[in-house]
């Protein structure tokens, strides 16, 4: 299991507004290259975003489904990218004054990715989610007008 945390210079409401807009996922999720559709009730439990992963012409069309969510607190997703497999991703928001601490915990839960030992899987997930959180921070702060320097 890989865990990454960052602090975003914005409220939990501002962060949740990005997480709850499925059309924005390719802007901050590393590997998501485009959105094809978003269920009308996203991010309700069971709803899905329909995305493509990879680089053209080798795109894989798949979806991510909401397993659980608590508005402005957390969302748990089942991210699919077959034939590679599925991952469970939990994003937690914790107020930190007028800022928000965001934590992503992710690991493979099915498919060929499970054939790779966890100790070998984790460095790639750690790097990917570090960049994902950096992109999320830039997007949220840019939309809220509270960008940090550095």
C-alpha positions, 0 to 999 in steps of 0.5 A, spaced: 500 500 500 502 506 498 501 513 502 502 520 500 500 526 503 500 534 501 497 540 504 493 544 499 492 552 500 485 552 500 479 549 504 476 542 504 470 545 500 475 548 494 478 541 494 472 537 494 469 541 488 475 539 484 474 531 487 466 531 485 467 534 478 469 528 474 470 531 468 477 534 471 480 528 473 485 528 467 487 534 469 490 532 476 490 524 475 497 521 472 495 516 467 488 519 465 488 522 458 481 523 457 474 523 460 469 520 455 463 520 460 461 522 467 455 519 470 450 524 472 450 523 480 458 523 480 460 522 486 455 518 489 456 511 491 456 506 485 457 512 480 462 512 475 467 516 470 469 513 464 476 515 462 481 513 457 488 511 460 495 511 456 497 515 450 494 515 443 494 510 439 495 505 445 489 508 449 485 503 454 478 505 455 475 503 462 472 506 468 473 508 475 467 507 480 465 510 487 466 505 493 464 510 498 464 517 500 463 522 505 462 529 502 468 534 504 472 528 508 473 522 503 472 518 497 474 511 495 474 509 488 475 502 484 480 505 478 480 500 473 485 499 467 484 493 464 488 488 462 493 491 468 487 490 473 484 494 478 486 499 484 483 501 490 484 509 491 482 512 498 483 520 498 482 523 505 481 531 506 483 533 513 482 541 515 488 544 517 486 551 519 484 555 512 488 549 508 487 542 507 491 536 508 490 531 502 492 523 503 492 518 497 492 511 499 492 506 493 494 499 492 492 494 486 486 489 488 485 485 482 489 483 475 496 482 473 498 488 478 497 483 484 503 478 481 508 484 482 510 483 490 508 489 494 515 492 495 516 492 488 509 495 486 510 501 491 515 505 489 511 507 482 505 508 486 509 513 490 512 517 485 505 517 481 501 519 487 506 524 489 505 527 482 498 526 482 497 530 489 502 536 486 497 537 480 491 537 484 494 542 489 496 546 483 489 546 480 485 547 487 489 553 488 489 556 481 481 555 482 481 558 489 486 564 487 490 561 493 497 559 489 503 558 493 510 559 491 515 554 490 
